[in-house]
Amino acid sequence: MLKRSHRARAVLAVVAAVLLGVAGCDGGGGAAPEATRARGARPPVWDRSPDSIAAVGDSITRGFDACTVLSDCPEVSWATGVDAGVDSLAVRLLGVTGAAERSWNYAVTGARVSDLNGQMEQAVTRRPELVTVMVGANDACRSSASAMTSVARFRADFEKAMGTLRSALPKTQVYVASVPNLKRLWSEGRTNLLGKQVWKLGICPSMLADADELAGAAAVRRDSVQRRVVAYNEVLREVCAKDRRCRSDRNAVYDYRFGTGQLSQWDWFHPSKDGQARLAEIAYRRITAQGG
């Protein structure tokens, strides 16, 4: 009887050890999924499949000069357009019907960062799950380099717009695109005679004026504009990094090497339909990426 009792206890000990080992093994050394759920684990902060989108920003998000000369063409917008050739962010995330019904474009051609707060006030009325931001090109594209928005003012205005969003919608996600490399756009576009004639109508004079002057005051001016764009992008990245529901593009738009195929056939500066499609792809990749 005593031997039988010892044997039973030994068997129970082995069984218990096996059960404990299984319960503690979840492939990562932590608690099993059931145990995690029992403790009330919170869902991830970033939702990779938001169900509605509002876009704020400037002419790029309005599809300016992508369809006809000196005109908006929001149907090809990288953010909210429904043109099949662009495959916009909204179409990729929501489908064609969803993009038409649950995406809104509040961007305005010519807008600067000081206009962003008003656009954000409009956007929050829709209670979108994602807001896309692309702004800053017009703050650098001024009548002269001295007229550009200061970095301090740019930061204050962007923070104000983000504060407006957060006050109304604390859980809405934000995607912030960087300002494109304006100097590269000048370098590509200046090879086109028609484009340079359109530039003379007043498109980004701080960068595009005297397009064929490669030295002297024109070169100094363009370098100044380029440095300001880099500074704006650093502000966008820094402010976004302080918000746990914000993702910047990590300079992906700035770094993208737009060629003539991605530029408007009218002004050779704004994105063409193909350029808009590239912007949509960059945004989609960043928004749906795992991790931060």
N, C-alpha and C positions, 0 to 999 in steps of 0.2 A: 504493500500500500504506500509506504514511504517513497520507494523508488518510483512508483507510478506518479506520485505527486511532484517529485523533482522533475520528472520527464515532462509533465504537463506545463510546469512553470517555464522550462527551457523553451518549449515550443511557442508558448505565448510571447516570450521575450523576443524570439526571432521574428514572429509575425508583426509585433509592435514596431520593431526596428525597420522592417520592410515598409510598413505603412507610413512611418514617419519620413522615410527616405523619399517615397513617392510624393507625399504631400509637400515636401520642401524642394522638390526639383521641378522648376518651371522653365528650364532652358536658360535662365539668366541668373540663377542663384537667389532669386527673390521669392516672394510669396506667390502661390498659385493664383491664376486669374480669378477664381471664385473667391479666394480670400481677399484679393484686392477690391473686388466689387463689394464685398461685404463691408469693407472699411469705408465705402462711399467715395471711391476714386473719382476725381474731377476729370471731365473730358479735356482734350488738348485745347489750349487757348486759340490756336489758329485753325480755322475751318478751311480746308482746301477746296471745298465745293460750295461757296456762298450761293444763295438763291436769288439775289437781286443786286443790281449794280447801279451806282450813280457816278458820273464822270464830271470832274471839274478841271479847268485849265484854260488853254489858249487855242490858237488857230490849228495847231497840230491835231488836237483832239476833235476839232470841228471838221477835219478833212479838207482844210483850205487848199485850193488850187490842185486838188487831186482829180477833179472831174472836169471843171471848166475854169477859165482864167479869172483870177481875182474873186472867187466865189467859194462859199462854204459848201461842203458835200458830206454832211454828217452820216449819210448811209454807208460811207466807206471808213468811218472812224475806227481806229484800232481798238477803241474801248467799247463802243456801243453799236457800231454799224451792223447792218444786216446783209451787206453785199457778199455774195458767195466767194468772190475772188479774194476777199480780205480775210474771211474767217476770224472775225473779231473776237476779243476776249469774251464779250457777252455771249456770242454764238457758241464758243467753245465750252463755256461753263453752263449756259442755260438752254442751249438749243435755239433754233431760229425763232420758234414761237415764243419761247421764254425771253429771248433778247428783245423782241418787239413789245412784249407786255411788261417786262420787269427790269428794264434798263432805261436810264434817263441821262441825257447829255446836257449839262449846264455850262459847259465850256463856252468861252466867247473869244472870237478872233480879236487879237490885239490886247487881250487881258494881261495884266501884270499881277505880281503877287499881292499887291494892294487890293485887287479885285477879288481875290480868292475867298475872303470871308463872306462876301455877299453871295457868291456862288454856293458856298457851303451851307449858308442859311436856307437856300432853296433846296439843296440836296437832302438835308435832314428831314424835310417835310415828307419825303417818300419813305423814310425809315429803311434805307438800303442796308443789306448785310455787308456790302463792300463799296468803298469809295475809291476811285482811282484819281490820282493827282499828277498832272504834268504841267509845270509852270516854271517860268524863269527866263525863257528865251527872249521875251519882250522886255524884260528888265535889263538885259544886256544889249538888245537891239534898239538903241536909242538914236537920236539925231547926232550924237557925238559920244565919245567915251566918257567925257565928264558928266554927261546927263544920265549915266547908268544908275540904277538903284544901288544904294550903298549896301554892303554886306550886313551891317547892323540892322538897317531898315528891312531888308529881305528876311532876316531871321525873325524880327518882331512880327511882321505881317504873316509869315507862315505859322508861327506859334499861335497867333490869334485865331487863324482859321482852324487849326487843329483843336484849339480850346473850344471853339464853337461846336465842332463836331462832338467832342467828348462830353460837353455839358448836356447835349441833347441825346446822344447815342453812345453810351459808354462801352458798348460791346461791338459796335460796328468796326469792321476791319478796314485798313487803309493800305493801298499800294501806291508808293511814290516813285515815279519815274524820274530819272536824272535828265538834266538839260542836255540836249544834243551837242556834239562838238561843232560849234558854229564855224570854226576856222576850217575844219575839214569840208564842211558844206560849201564854203567859199572856194576852196581849192578845187573841188569837183565841178561846181557850177560855172566857174569862170571860163571854162573851155567852150561854153555854149554862147553864141552871139545873141540869140534871142533872149536867153535868160538874163544876160547882162543888160539888155535894153529894159526888161521888166524891172530889174533891180533899181534902175534910175527913177522908177515911180515912187520910191520911198521904202522899199523892203530892206530892213535891217541896215541902215546906212552906217552905223558905227562899225560894222564888219564888212559890208559889201561895197561901200563907196570907193571910188578909184580902184576898181577891181583888178586892173592890170598893173597897178603900181606894186612892185614887189619889195621895195626898199623905202628908206626915208620915213616920213611922218605916217604914211599909210600902214607900213609894216609895224611901226611902234603902236599905232592905234589898234590894229588887229590883235597884237600880242596882249595889250591891256584888256581888251574884251575877253580874250581867251582866259586870262588869269581870273577875271571876274566870274566867268562861267564855272571854272573849277571851284572857286570859293562858294558859289551858290550851291553847287552839288554837295559840298562838304556840309553846308548848313542843312540841306534836305536830309542827308544821311544821319547827321547828329540828332536832329529833332525827332526823326522817325525812330531812332534807336532807343529813345527814352519812353516810347509807347509800346507796351507789350503786344498790342494788336495792330502794329504797323510793320510793314516790310518795304524797305527800299529796294531798288533794282540793283544795288551794289555797283552803280555806274555802268550798267550794261548798255543803256541807250547811248550814253556818252561814248563808250568804247566801240559801239557798232560802226563798222566801216561802210557807211552809206556810199554806194556807187551811183553812177548816173541812172542806172535802172531803177533805183529806189527814190529818185527825185522827180518832182513835178516837171512835166514836159513844157510847162508854161513859165515857171519862175526858177526852176533848177535850184531850189532851196528848200521848199517844203516837201514832205514825203509824198510820193506817188502812191497809187493803190498798192503797189508791191512794197513800198516803204512802210505803209500802214500795216500790211500783213506781217512784216518783220517786227514791228513794235508790238503787235498782238501776240506774236509768238514769244517774245521776250517776257512780256507780262504774264502770260499763261504759265510759262515754265517757272517763274519765280513764285507765283501765287500757289501753284499746286505742288511745289517742292516740299519734301519732308524736312522736318527740322526748321531751323530759323532762317 
